[in-house]
């Protein structure tokens, strides 16, 4: 590959600066997703975290903002095992950024999974930035653009960006082992919603939370609905586990 242009070198420099000057690793992820959509550019970028053995996963954050309304977790849980990029990283130790065109065959483009993703979020050509993760886990950024594929320049930029994002991920893992919380505002979560989520994590019912906070049970249920929407989950257990993973509430053993 050819050397990065002066413009691309500056983009990587600015990306590194954004990482190094941000004191909270969790807070930087939405910024990084926005930078990737602009720098490459791509139509969307999503940070995902998957448990391949369990067949479950989450979209942790992404850009543009309308992705927060999309059924990303449902798409992941339903189709992750047939997605060519995810299958590749699940069955190898390769952590090289790859495009969908490099690993997919005709069956993918004719599959229900491809049609579902295109209908829900407009996915077409994709580029993956796989990050370091535990065995059986897949963590990374999936980016998508329509109409045309990715160039050698895009892949070179992606390789350098992957190294920087891996650094963020490593710092995040250290952060989650410390009694320090992430920023709920980065996910649009209010202080009252965090209070409700914390009480839910302690096992309180909606009625008990209402009594504790001196609000109606109906208001508590509305807070729960807002939390599920913002965290892109559908139940209390998943909401609590995801919030702990993101550092939004104190880390404890997973709820199950």
N, C-alpha and C positions, 0 to 999 in steps of 0.2 A: 504494500500500500504506500501511497505517497504521503509525504509529511503534511501535517495539518497546516492549513492556511493561517495567515495572521489573524483573521477574524475568528476561526475556530479555536485557535490557541487562546485568544482572549475569552471566548465563551467558557472554555474549560477553567481558565484562571478565575473567572468570576464565579463559576460554580463552586470551586474549591473555597474561595473566599466566603461565600454564603454559608458553607458548612462550618468553616473554622470560626467564624464570628458569631455563630448561633449557640448560646449557652445551653439550650435544651434540645437534645437530639430529636425528640419526638416532634417538636414544634416545626422543625425544618422540612419534614416530609411533604406537606402541602406545597411549600415553596418550591421544592425540588421537582415535584410533578408539574408545576406550572412552568418552570424553567425548561424542562425537557420538551414540553409541547411547543415552546417558542423556539428553542435552539435548533431542533432537528430540521424542520418542525414536523409535528404530528397532530392528528385530530384529537387524540386523547392519550393519557398515560395513567395507569392504575398500579398501585402497590398491592400485591397479593401475598397471602400467607396460607399455605395449604398443608394439610395432613394427608399424604397420599394413601397411607394404609387405611385410614378411616374413611377416605373419600369425601372429606369436608374441607372447607376453606373459607376465607374471608377476603373481601376487597377492603383494605384498611384505609386508603385515601386515594384520591385521584383528581384529575383536572381534565376538562372543564367542570365547573360546579354542577352542571345538570346531571353528571354521573351519580351524584348523591341520591337522585331520585330513581335511578335505574336499578333493575333487579339483579345486581352483580353477583351477590352471594348465591342466589338461586341458579344463575347460569353456571357458576363454578361448581356447585354441588351436583348439578344435573349432568354436566358435560365435561368435567375436568379430565376424566380418564381417557377420553377419545381425542382430546386436543393434542395435535402433533408436537407442539413445542413443549407442553407440560409432560407428555409421555417421554419425550427425549430426555429431559432433565431428571425425570423420576427414575429412569433406568440406566443412567450413566453418571459419571463424576464430572462430566463436561460442564464448565461454567463460562463458556464462550458465548457472547451475544450472537444470536442466530435469528434469521427471519423465518417466517412461516413458509415462504416459498422454498427454503432450503430443506425442509423436513417433511412437508405435506405432499401427498399424492392426490390423484383425482378423486379418491373416495372422500377426502376431507371437503373439497369444494362442492360435493354433491350431498353432504351429510346434513342431518337434522341439526346437529350442533352448530355448523356454520350458518345455516339459515336462521337459527334462533338468535345467535349472536349478532348477526347483521340486522335483523329486525329490531332487536332491543337497543343496541348501541352503535349500529352502523359499522361493525368491525369488517375489515377487508384484508389489506396487507398488514402484517404484524411483525414487530421486532421485540425480542425478549432480552432483558438484562437480568440474568440469574444472579442472586446474591448467595453468599455463604449461608448454609443452614445445617441443621442437625439431620442425621440419617432419617429417611422417611418423610422429611419435610421439604417443601419447595417454597422459597421466598424469592421474590423478584418483582421487576417492573415489566408490565406488558404495555407496549405502545402500538397504536394503530393509526393508519392513514388510508384514505380511500384513493382510488383511481390508479396510483402508480406505486411501485415498490421502493426498496431502499438501495441506496448506492454504496460504493466502497467508502466514500466519505462518511456516510451515515454510520456504517459499521465501525469505522475507526473512532469516530466521536463516541459511539456507544461503548466501545471497549474502555476508553478512558473514563467516561462517566460512570461505568459499572464499578471501577476501582474506587472512585470517590464515594459512591452510594454504599459500597460494602463497608467503608470506614464508618459511615453514619450508622449502619446496621450494627456494627460491632460496638460502637459507643452506646447505642440504644440498649443492647443486651446488658451492658454494665449498668446503665441507668435503671433498668427494671429490677435489678438486684438491690437497689438502694431505696430507702424510704423517701423518695422524691417523686412527685406527681407530674404528669404531663399537663398541658394547657388545654382545658375543656373548650376554651374559646376557639381553638384551632379547628374544632369539629362543630362549632355552632351550638355548643351545649351550655346552658345557663347555670348559674350557681345553685338555683333551686332544684334544677334537674339533677345536678350532681348530688345534692343532699338526698333527694329521693332515691337515686341509684345506690348511694352508700347504704341507706336503710334497707333497700331491697337485698343488698348483698349480706346484710346481717340477718336476713330471714323474716323480716317484718312483712305483714300483709298490707294491702292497700288501706284497709280500715285502720290498722295500727299506725301506719305512717300518717294518715290523715289526723288521727288523734294526737300524735307526737308533734306535728307541725301546725296543728289547729287550722287545717284546711279540710274541705270535703273529700270524701272518698272519690267522688267523680273527678275532682281536680287532680288527685293523685293518679288516677287512671289516665287522664289526659297527659300528664307529665310522662308516664310510662310510654304512651303511644309516641310522644315526641322523641323520647330517647331511642326507642326501637327504630324509628325512621332515620334519625341522625347517625345511629351506629349501624344501620342497614342490617338489622337482625329482626327476628320474629318472636322471640320468647325471652323470659327473664334470665334463664341460665346462660344462654348465648350472650345476652347483653352484659351480664356481669363478667363472664370470662373475657370477652373482647375488651371491655373497659379496663380490666386489670392488665391485659396484654399491652394496651395502649398507654398504660400508666395514668389513667384518669382517676382511678381509685386505688387504695392501698393493695399491694400484691398479696395474695393468699393462695392456698392450694386451689386448683380449678374446681368450680362447682359442677357437680354431675349427679 
